[in-house]
């Protein structure tokens, strides 16, 4: 019974926070420093969102991807990979010892410029992404990241999806 009450309490709190946060101005990432091999380029989050949603590639992103020997469709596919997840369980997992380990691993690929508070920033971006539609896409993580700039290791970006999917697939087996 206590487990049900805790689950309902957490559901209520997350729902309330989601409703409140939807009405507040939220600081979100404006620029992504996208790194492929030795190349680094500052790309706006709206450029990446546009690529993910429409497939249209801005001239600057197209030039950068060409230099990096990457295809826009490859990046678009990674940005749109989807993981279905219950935000309540995701929050529980990400606030556990195992969740901190996963956040630290994913934080090697997506992180703040200083690499400080990357765990907290990433946790916030993941839970925020899951709250609205009970799923997470890599592009949503970038759109919901709570700092103005973030760094992304493009060569390892597909790893983020695999790590998140691996954790989510373990949810039924985790004791809460």
C-alpha positions as CSV (number, residue, x, y, z in Angstrom):
1,X,0.0,0.0,0.0
2,X,2.8,2.4,0.9
3,X,4.4,1.6,-2.5
4,X,1.2,2.7,-4.3
5,X,0.9,5.9,-2.2
6,X,4.6,6.7,-3.0
7,X,4.0,6.0,-6.7
8,X,0.9,8.2,-6.7
9,X,2.7,11.0,-4.8
10,X,5.6,10.9,-7.2
11,X,3.2,10.9,-10.2
12,X,1.3,13.9,-8.7
13,X,4.5,15.8,-8.0
14,X,5.9,15.1,-11.5
15,X,2.6,16.0,-13.1
16,X,2.4,19.2,-11.1
17,X,6.0,20.1,-11.9
18,X,5.4,19.4,-15.6
19,X,2.3,21.7,-15.6
20,X,4.2,24.5,-13.7
21,X,7.3,24.2,-15.8
22,X,5.2,24.4,-19.0
23,X,4.0,27.8,-17.9
24,X,7.4,29.2,-16.8
25,X,10.1,30.6,-19.1
26,X,12.6,27.8,-19.3
27,X,16.3,28.3,-20.1
28,X,17.1,25.8,-22.8
29,X,20.1,25.1,-25.0
30,X,20.6,27.6,-27.8
31,X,23.8,26.2,-29.3
32,X,25.3,22.8,-29.6
33,X,29.0,22.4,-30.0
34,X,28.9,19.4,-32.3
35,X,32.2,17.5,-32.4
36,X,33.1,14.9,-35.0
37,X,36.7,13.6,-34.7
38,X,38.9,16.7,-34.5
39,X,36.2,19.0,-36.0
40,X,34.0,21.2,-33.8
41,X,31.2,23.5,-34.9
42,X,28.6,25.5,-33.1
43,X,25.2,24.6,-34.5
44,X,21.9,26.2,-33.3
45,X,19.4,23.9,-31.6
46,X,16.7,25.2,-34.0
47,X,18.9,24.1,-36.9
48,X,19.1,20.6,-35.5
49,X,15.4,20.5,-34.6
50,X,14.6,21.5,-38.2
51,X,16.8,18.7,-39.5
52,X,15.1,16.2,-37.2
53,X,11.5,17.3,-38.0
54,X,11.7,18.2,-41.7
55,X,14.9,16.7,-43.0
56,X,16.0,20.2,-44.2
57,X,19.7,21.0,-43.7
58,X,20.9,24.5,-43.2
59,X,23.9,25.5,-45.4
60,X,26.2,25.8,-42.4
61,X,25.2,22.4,-41.0
62,X,25.5,20.8,-44.5
63,X,29.0,22.2,-44.9
64,X,30.1,21.0,-41.5
65,X,28.7,17.5,-42.0
66,X,30.4,17.3,-45.4
67,X,33.7,18.2,-43.7
68,X,33.1,15.6,-41.1
69,X,32.2,13.0,-43.8
70,X,28.7,12.5,-42.3
71,X,25.4,12.3,-44.0
72,X,22.5,14.5,-42.8
73,X,20.2,11.5,-42.9
74,X,22.5,9.6,-40.5
75,X,22.4,12.5,-38.0
76,X,18.6,12.9,-38.5
77,X,18.0,9.3,-37.8
78,X,20.0,9.5,-34.5
79,X,18.2,12.7,-33.4
80,X,14.8,11.0,-34.0
81,X,15.5,7.7,-32.3
82,X,12.7,7.1,-29.8
83,X,12.5,5.4,-26.4
84,X,9.1,5.0,-24.8
85,X,9.3,5.5,-21.0
86,X,7.1,6.2,-18.0
87,X,8.4,9.5,-16.6
88,X,7.8,8.4,-13.0
89,X,9.9,5.3,-13.4
90,X,12.5,7.3,-15.3
91,X,12.8,9.8,-12.5
92,X,13.2,7.0,-9.9
93,X,15.9,5.3,-12.0
94,X,17.8,8.5,-12.7
95,X,17.8,9.3,-9.0
96,X,19.3,5.9,-8.0
97,X,23.0,4.8,-7.9
98,X,22.6,3.0,-11.2
99,X,20.9,6.0,-12.7
100,X,23.8,8.3,-11.7
101,X,26.2,5.8,-13.3
102,X,24.2,6.0,-16.6
103,X,24.0,9.8,-16.4
104,X,27.7,10.0,-16.0
105,X,28.2,7.7,-19.0
106,X,25.8,9.7,-21.2
107,X,27.4,12.9,-19.8
108,X,30.6,11.9,-21.6
109,X,28.7,12.4,-24.9
110,X,26.3,15.3,-24.0
111,X,27.6,17.7,-21.4
112,X,27.8,21.3,-20.2
113,X,30.8,23.3,-21.5
114,X,32.6,23.0,-18.2
115,X,31.4,19.4,-17.5
116,X,30.1,20.6,-14.2
117,X,26.5,19.8,-13.2
118,X,26.2,17.6,-16.4
119,X,24.5,14.9,-14.4
120,X,21.8,17.2,-13.1
121,X,21.4,19.0,-16.4
122,X,21.0,15.7,-18.2
123,X,18.6,14.3,-15.6
124,X,16.4,17.4,-16.0
125,X,16.5,17.2,-19.8
126,X,15.6,13.5,-19.8
127,X,12.7,13.8,-17.4
128,X,11.4,16.9,-19.1
129,X,11.5,15.1,-22.4
130,X,9.5,12.2,-21.1
131,X,6.9,14.3,-19.2
132,X,5.0,15.6,-22.3
133,X,4.6,12.4,-24.3
134,X,6.1,9.5,-22.3
135,X,9.0,9.0,-24.7
136,X,12.4,10.5,-25.3
137,X,14.1,11.4,-28.5
138,X,17.8,12.6,-28.7
139,X,16.6,15.9,-30.2
140,X,14.3,16.5,-27.2
141,X,17.2,16.0,-24.9
142,X,19.1,18.8,-26.8
143,X,16.0,21.0,-26.9
144,X,15.4,20.5,-23.1
145,X,18.9,20.8,-21.9
146,X,18.9,23.6,-19.3
147,X,22.0,25.5,-20.3
148,X,22.5,27.9,-23.1
149,X,25.3,25.8,-24.6
150,X,26.1,22.2,-24.6
151,X,28.8,20.0,-26.1
152,X,27.9,16.8,-28.0
153,X,30.3,14.2,-29.2
154,X,28.7,13.3,-32.6
155,X,30.8,10.2,-33.0
156,X,29.3,8.7,-29.9
157,X,25.8,10.2,-30.2
158,X,24.2,6.9,-31.2
159,X,25.6,5.5,-27.9
160,X,23.3,7.8,-26.0
161,X,20.2,6.2,-27.5
162,X,21.6,2.7,-26.8
163,X,22.4,3.6,-23.2
164,X,18.9,5.1,-22.5
165,X,17.2,2.2,-24.2
166,X,19.2,-0.2,-22.2
167,X,18.2,1.4,-18.9
168,X,14.6,1.7,-19.9
169,X,14.5,-2.0,-20.9
170,X,15.6,-2.9,-17.4
171,X,12.7,-0.9,-15.7
172,X,10.4,-4.0,-15.2
173,X,13.3,-5.8,-13.4
174,X,14.3,-2.9,-11.1
175,X,12.9,-3.1,-7.5
176,X,11.1,0.1,-6.5
